Amino acid sequence: MLVVFGLGPILWLAKAAITPTQDTLRTPMAIFPNGVAWDNLVQAWTTIHLDVQFMNTIWVALGSWIVQIIVATTAGYALSVLKPAYGRVLNGLVLGTLFVPAVVLLVPLYLTILDVPFIGISLQNTFWAVWLPAGANAFNILLVKRFFDNLPAEIFEAARTDGAGPFRLFWAIVLPLSRPILGVVSVFAIIAAWKDYLWPKLVLSLPEVQPLSVRLPQLQQTIDLGVYLAALAISTIIPIILFVFFQNLFLRSAGLGGAVKG
């Protein structure tokens, strides 16, 4: 039953993407009563330039993922492993940002994007306007820090004894042990960037740089329903592939048992 409710909308969208519009309107639950309309996919990809928005979405998601991974792992490493003297204060400040509603930050963040302090340039209509704010994700930082807290301290002590510095400890010891949490953060980061609407709409006003989440709602009233449903189906391919890929990664990821040998 859970599978039906979970996969039902996705399967219906896949069916509707290659169903003639009239069939979808008259008998939405029928399975291809008058044949298959493969042209819906072709028109969605070429006529409305879905290929441009699709690549824009990939760039937005890829850049947001890289920025969030860098910030979350380095900040989590500093707070958990390096343990600076003021670490508790920083941890409290990061935790405190979770209680600030995101909508409150829209105006100051938008003004910052329009005129970046100390640089005096505008990031409007550039992917940097989406990438850089994505890194300020306190949830990911605390999630990674909590994972690093549970790593065996004996490994760090042994590495320091062998002469490993902070960078080598981070790159050669911490990151290889952190594949499960990196997979979790990656899923959160990419899916959030893929479906985000409000912020990209504010900072990416030109159609040639807009992602699918912003462009598709604008096209809904101007294109055929079948083509629109085909465009929606295409936009769901990457999130589904990523979910399947990282799900397998979670299952294959070995535990930490055996990392420390007696």
C-alpha positions as CSV (number, residue, x, y, z in Angstrom):
1,M,0.0,0.0,0.0
2,L,2.8,2.4,0.9
3,V,4.5,1.6,-2.5
4,V,1.3,2.5,-4.3
5,F,0.8,5.8,-2.6
6,G,4.5,6.6,-2.9
7,L,5.1,5.6,-6.6
8,G,1.5,6.3,-7.8
9,P,1.9,10.0,-8.6
10,I,5.3,9.4,-10.2
11,L,4.0,6.6,-12.4
12,W,1.0,8.6,-13.4
13,L,3.2,11.6,-14.4
14,A,5.4,9.3,-16.5
15,K,2.3,7.9,-18.2
16,A,0.7,11.4,-18.7
17,A,4.0,12.6,-20.2
18,I,3.5,10.4,-23.2
19,T,-0.3,10.5,-23.4
20,P,-2.2,12.8,-25.8
21,T,-3.6,15.9,-24.0
22,Q,-7.2,15.0,-24.8
23,D,-6.9,11.5,-23.4
24,T,-5.4,13.0,-20.2
25,L,-8.3,15.4,-19.8
26,R,-11.1,12.9,-20.7
27,T,-9.8,9.7,-19.0
28,P,-6.8,10.7,-16.8
29,M,-6.6,7.2,-15.2
30,A,-6.8,5.2,-18.5
31,I,-3.6,3.7,-19.8
32,F,-3.0,5.0,-23.3
33,P,-6.6,4.6,-24.7
34,N,-5.6,6.1,-28.0
35,G,-1.9,5.4,-28.3
36,V,1.3,7.0,-27.1
37,A,2.4,10.6,-27.9
38,W,6.2,10.5,-27.9
39,D,6.2,14.0,-29.4
40,N,5.4,15.4,-26.0
41,L,8.9,14.7,-24.9
42,V,10.5,16.0,-28.0
43,Q,8.5,19.2,-27.9
44,A,9.2,19.7,-24.2
45,W,12.9,19.3,-24.8
46,T,13.2,21.4,-28.0
47,T,10.3,23.8,-28.5
48,I,10.3,25.4,-25.0
49,H,14.1,25.1,-24.7
50,L,13.8,22.8,-21.8
51,D,17.4,21.7,-22.5
52,V,18.6,25.2,-21.4
53,Q,16.7,25.2,-18.1
54,F,17.7,21.6,-17.5
55,M,21.4,22.5,-17.7
56,N,20.8,25.6,-15.6
57,T,19.2,23.4,-12.9
58,I,22.2,21.0,-13.0
59,W,24.6,23.9,-12.6
60,V,22.6,25.4,-9.8
61,A,22.4,22.0,-8.0
62,L,26.0,21.1,-8.6
63,G,27.4,24.4,-7.4
64,S,25.1,24.4,-4.3
65,W,26.2,20.9,-3.5
66,I,29.9,21.7,-3.7
67,V,29.6,24.8,-1.6
68,Q,27.5,23.0,1.1
69,I,29.9,20.1,1.2
70,I,32.9,22.3,1.6
71,V,31.3,24.5,4.3
72,A,29.7,21.6,6.2
73,T,32.8,19.4,6.3
74,T,35.3,22.1,7.2
75,A,33.1,23.8,9.8
76,G,32.1,20.4,11.3
77,Y,35.8,19.3,11.3
78,A,36.8,22.5,13.1
79,L,34.1,22.3,15.7
80,S,34.4,18.6,16.4
81,V,38.0,17.5,15.8
82,L,40.1,20.7,16.1
83,K,38.1,21.9,19.1
84,P,39.0,25.6,19.3
85,A,38.8,27.4,22.6
86,Y,35.7,29.2,21.5
87,G,34.1,26.2,19.9
88,R,31.2,26.1,22.3
89,V,30.3,29.7,21.5
90,L,30.5,29.1,17.7
91,N,28.4,25.9,18.1
92,G,25.8,27.9,20.0
93,L,25.8,30.6,17.4
94,V,25.3,28.1,14.6
95,L,22.6,26.4,16.5
96,G,20.9,29.7,17.1
97,T,20.5,30.4,13.4
98,L,18.2,27.5,13.1
99,F,15.6,29.4,15.1
100,V,15.6,32.4,12.6
101,P,12.9,32.0,10.0
102,A,14.3,31.9,6.5
103,V,11.8,34.5,5.2
104,V,13.3,37.0,7.7
105,L,16.6,36.8,5.9
106,L,15.3,37.3,2.4
107,V,15.5,41.1,2.3
108,P,19.0,41.5,3.8
109,L,20.4,38.6,1.8
110,Y,18.9,40.0,-1.4
111,L,20.4,43.4,-0.7
112,T,23.8,41.7,-0.1
113,I,23.5,40.0,-3.5
114,L,22.8,43.2,-5.2
115,D,25.8,44.9,-3.7
116,V,28.4,42.5,-2.2
117,P,30.2,44.2,0.7
118,F,33.9,45.1,0.2
119,I,33.7,44.1,-3.5
120,G,31.0,46.4,-4.8
121,I,29.6,44.1,-7.5
122,S,26.2,42.6,-8.1
123,L,25.7,38.8,-8.3
124,Q,22.2,39.3,-9.7
125,N,21.5,36.8,-12.6
126,T,24.6,34.8,-11.8
127,F,24.7,31.3,-10.4
128,W,26.9,32.6,-7.6
129,A,23.8,34.3,-6.2
130,V,22.4,30.9,-5.5
131,W,25.6,29.0,-4.7
132,L,27.1,31.2,-2.0
133,P,23.9,31.5,0.2
134,A,23.4,27.8,0.0
135,G,26.6,27.3,2.0
136,A,25.1,29.0,5.1
137,N,23.2,25.9,6.1
138,A,23.5,25.4,9.9
139,F,21.6,22.1,9.8
140,N,24.2,20.5,7.6
141,I,27.0,21.8,9.7
142,L,25.5,20.4,12.9
143,L,24.7,17.2,11.2
144,V,28.3,16.7,10.0
145,K,29.7,17.8,13.4
146,R,27.6,15.2,15.2
147,F,28.8,12.5,12.9
148,F,32.5,13.6,13.4
149,D,31.9,13.5,17.2
150,N,31.2,9.8,16.9
151,L,34.4,8.9,15.0
152,P,36.9,7.0,17.1
153,A,39.3,9.4,18.8
154,E,42.0,6.7,18.7
155,I,42.4,7.1,15.0
156,F,43.0,10.9,15.3
157,E,45.6,10.3,18.1
158,A,47.4,7.6,16.0
159,A,47.5,10.0,13.0
160,R,48.8,12.9,15.1
161,T,51.5,10.6,16.5
162,D,52.6,9.7,13.0
163,G,53.0,13.4,12.2
164,A,49.7,14.1,10.4
165,G,48.8,17.8,10.4
166,P,45.3,19.2,10.5
167,F,44.9,19.2,6.7
168,R,46.2,15.6,6.3
169,L,44.0,14.5,9.2
170,F,41.0,16.0,7.5
171,W,41.7,14.8,4.0
172,A,43.2,11.3,4.6
173,I,41.4,10.2,7.8
174,V,38.1,12.1,8.4
175,L,36.7,12.4,4.9
176,P,37.2,8.7,4.0
177,L,35.3,7.7,7.2
178,S,32.5,10.1,6.4
179,R,31.0,8.6,3.3
180,P,27.6,7.9,4.9
181,I,27.1,11.5,6.2
182,L,28.5,13.0,3.0
183,G,25.9,11.0,1.1
184,V,23.1,12.3,3.4
185,V,24.2,15.9,3.0
186,S,24.5,15.5,-0.7
187,V,21.0,14.3,-1.1
188,F,19.7,17.1,1.1
189,A,21.7,19.7,-0.8
190,I,20.9,18.6,-4.3
191,I,17.2,18.0,-3.8
192,A,16.8,21.3,-2.0
193,A,18.6,23.2,-4.8
194,W,16.7,21.2,-7.5
195,K,13.2,22.1,-6.1
196,D,13.9,25.6,-4.7
197,Y,11.7,28.3,-6.2
198,L,11.5,31.5,-4.2
199,W,15.2,32.4,-3.9
200,P,16.2,31.5,-7.5
201,K,13.2,33.5,-8.8
202,L,14.4,36.6,-6.9
203,V,18.0,36.5,-8.0
204,L,17.7,34.8,-11.4
205,S,15.2,37.0,-13.3
206,L,16.6,36.3,-16.8
207,P,15.0,33.3,-18.5
208,E,18.3,32.1,-19.9
209,V,19.7,31.5,-16.4
210,Q,16.6,30.3,-14.7
211,P,16.3,26.7,-13.5
212,L,13.3,24.4,-14.1
213,S,11.7,25.1,-10.8
214,V,11.3,28.8,-11.8
215,R,10.8,28.5,-15.6
216,L,8.2,25.7,-15.7
217,P,5.5,27.5,-13.7
218,Q,5.9,30.5,-16.0
219,L,5.3,28.3,-19.1
220,Q,2.2,26.5,-17.7
221,Q,-0.3,28.8,-19.2
222,T,1.4,29.1,-22.6
223,I,2.1,25.5,-23.7
224,D,0.0,22.3,-24.3
225,L,-0.9,20.3,-21.2
226,G,0.7,17.2,-22.5
227,V,4.0,19.0,-23.3
228,Y,3.9,20.6,-19.8
229,L,3.5,17.2,-18.1
230,A,6.3,15.8,-20.2
231,A,8.5,18.7,-19.0
232,L,7.6,18.0,-15.4
233,A,8.5,14.3,-16.0
234,I,11.8,15.2,-17.4
235,S,12.5,17.5,-14.4
236,T,12.0,14.6,-12.0
237,I,14.6,12.3,-13.6
238,I,17.7,13.6,-11.9
239,P,16.2,13.6,-8.3
240,I,15.0,10.0,-8.8
241,I,18.4,8.8,-10.1
242,L,20.2,10.6,-7.2
243,F,17.9,9.0,-4.6
244,V,18.5,5.5,-6.0
245,F,22.3,6.1,-6.2
246,F,22.7,7.4,-2.7
247,Q,20.3,4.8,-1.3
248,N,22.7,2.1,-2.6
249,L,25.6,4.1,-1.2
250,F,24.0,4.0,2.3
251,L,23.5,0.3,2.0
252,R,27.0,-0.4,0.8
253,S,28.7,1.9,3.3
254,A,30.4,-0.2,5.9
255,G,30.3,0.7,9.5
256,L,33.2,1.9,11.5
257,G,33.8,-1.4,13.0
258,G,37.3,-2.6,12.3
259,A,38.6,0.9,11.7
260,V,40.5,0.6,14.9
261,K,42.5,-2.6,15.3
262,G,43.6,-3.7,18.6
